[in-house]
């Protein structure tokens, strides 16, 4: 059954390749969704896939990229929507399109 994991990551997670790390991890796990920086300095991740695979992603989000300092991860679980076809990084200039 497809599940949806929505997370907000707090700490020193912008400007340290954290989004690239999340993107690479999600692609390796064959998940769909996105990662993006938020204006308050946090990072948002929305991913869909099998629950066991999403748990692997959640574990990776807490460990973070070696240059990042993750202070907290706020996970929220929902039912999957299958609205995504792949995983990607969303950049500020594209936010209005998604």
C-alpha positions as CSV (number, residue, x, y, z in Angstrom):
1,X,0.0,0.0,0.0
2,X,1.3,3.4,-0.9
3,X,1.9,5.8,1.9
4,X,2.8,9.5,2.0
5,X,5.5,10.9,4.3
6,X,5.5,14.7,4.8
7,X,8.4,16.1,6.8
8,X,9.8,19.4,7.8
9,X,13.5,19.3,8.7
10,X,15.0,21.9,11.1
11,X,18.6,22.8,11.7
12,X,21.5,23.9,9.4
13,X,20.0,22.3,6.3
14,X,20.1,25.0,3.7
15,X,23.2,25.8,1.7
16,X,24.9,22.5,2.6
17,X,23.7,20.1,-0.2
18,X,20.9,18.7,2.0
19,X,18.3,18.8,-0.9
20,X,20.7,17.0,-3.2
21,X,21.3,14.4,-0.5
22,X,17.6,13.9,-0.1
23,X,17.0,13.7,-3.8
24,X,19.7,11.1,-4.3
25,X,18.4,9.0,-1.4
26,X,14.8,9.2,-2.6
27,X,15.8,8.2,-6.1
28,X,17.9,5.3,-4.8
29,X,14.8,4.2,-2.9
30,X,12.6,4.6,-5.9
31,X,10.3,7.1,-4.2
32,X,8.3,9.9,-5.8
33,X,7.7,13.4,-4.5
34,X,9.9,16.4,-3.9
35,X,12.2,18.3,-1.6
36,X,12.4,22.1,-1.3
37,X,13.8,24.9,0.9
38,X,11.2,26.9,2.9
39,X,11.6,30.6,3.6
40,X,12.0,30.0,7.4
41,X,15.3,28.1,6.9
42,X,13.7,24.6,7.1
43,X,13.5,22.0,4.3
44,X,10.3,20.3,3.3
45,X,10.1,16.7,2.0
46,X,7.0,15.0,0.6
47,X,7.6,11.5,-0.5
48,X,5.4,8.6,-1.6
49,X,6.1,4.9,-1.7
50,X,5.9,1.7,0.4
51,X,6.0,2.4,4.1
52,X,9.1,0.3,4.8
53,X,11.0,2.3,2.1
54,X,9.7,5.6,3.5
55,X,11.0,4.6,6.9
56,X,14.4,4.2,5.3
57,X,14.1,7.7,3.9
58,X,13.0,9.0,7.3
59,X,16.1,7.5,9.0
60,X,18.3,9.1,6.3
61,X,16.6,12.5,6.8
62,X,17.5,12.4,10.5
63,X,21.1,11.5,9.7
64,X,21.4,14.1,7.0
65,X,24.2,15.1,4.6
66,X,27.6,15.3,6.3
67,X,27.7,19.1,6.0
68,X,24.2,19.5,7.5
69,X,23.3,19.7,11.1
70,X,19.8,18.2,11.6
71,X,18.2,19.3,14.8
72,X,14.7,17.9,14.3
73,X,12.5,16.1,11.8
74,X,8.7,16.5,12.0
75,X,7.2,13.5,10.2
76,X,3.5,13.3,9.2
77,X,2.0,10.2,7.7
78,X,-0.9,10.1,5.2
79,X,-2.3,7.8,2.6
80,X,-0.5,8.0,-0.8
81,X,-2.1,10.0,-3.5
82,X,0.0,8.8,-6.5
83,X,0.2,12.4,-7.7
84,X,3.9,12.3,-8.4
85,X,5.7,10.5,-11.3
86,X,9.2,10.9,-10.0
87,X,11.2,12.6,-7.2
88,X,12.7,16.0,-7.8
89,X,14.1,19.1,-6.2
90,X,11.9,22.1,-6.3
91,X,13.6,25.5,-6.6
92,X,12.1,28.8,-5.6
93,X,11.5,30.1,-9.1
94,X,9.4,26.9,-9.9
95,X,7.3,26.9,-6.7
96,X,4.3,28.6,-8.3
97,X,4.0,25.9,-10.9
98,X,3.6,23.0,-8.5
